[in-house]
Amino acid sequence: MYIREAVINNQVGLHARPATFFIQKANEFKSSIWIEKDERRVNAKSLLGVLSLGIVKGTQINIIADGIDETEAVDTLVELIASGFSE
């Protein structure tokens, strides 16, 4: 299991279009991937799950992965968040 923190810095948070980009990227990996905000953990490959967290700009989250490509998956998703989803 591999975990990293990330802070959402894009204007709209992790909603609609950015969430879709995030989920598409998460689905490229074989590992199970979760997003954790406060004490809630959801499947990072589920649009409904990700949107249910209500992640806005400035929110700190944990990205957690477990599987054969867990490190690559988490690092790639943290980089995507750091890029601001290319806004």
Secondary structure in CASP SS format (residue, H / E / C, confidence):
PFRMAT SS
TARGET T0000
AUTHOR 0000-0000-0000
METHOD secondary structure of the structure
MODEL  1
M C 1.00
Y E 1.00
I E 1.00
R E 1.00
E E 1.00
A E 1.00
V E 1.00
I C 1.00
N C 1.00
N C 1.00
Q C 1.00
V C 1.00
G C 1.00
L C 1.00
H C 1.00
A H 1.00
R H 1.00
P H 1.00
A H 1.00
T H 1.00
F H 1.00
F H 1.00
I H 1.00
Q H 1.00
K H 1.00
A H 1.00
N C 1.00
E C 1.00
F C 1.00
K C 1.00
S C 1.00
S E 1.00
I E 1.00
W E 1.00
I E 1.00
E E 1.00
K E 1.00
D C 1.00
E C 1.00
R E 1.00
R E 1.00
V E 1.00
N E 1.00
A C 1.00
K C 1.00
S C 1.00
L H 1.00
L H 1.00
G H 1.00
V H 1.00
L H 1.00
S H 1.00
L C 1.00
G C 1.00
I C 1.00
V C 1.00
K C 1.00
G C 1.00
T C 1.00
Q E 1.00
I E 1.00
N E 1.00
I E 1.00
I E 1.00
A E 1.00
D E 1.00
G C 1.00
I C 1.00
D C 1.00
E H 1.00
T H 1.00
E H 1.00
A H 1.00
V H 1.00
D H 1.00
T H 1.00
L H 1.00
V H 1.00
E H 1.00
L H 1.00
I H 1.00
A H 1.00
S C 1.00
G H 1.00
F H 1.00
S H 1.00
E C 1.00
END
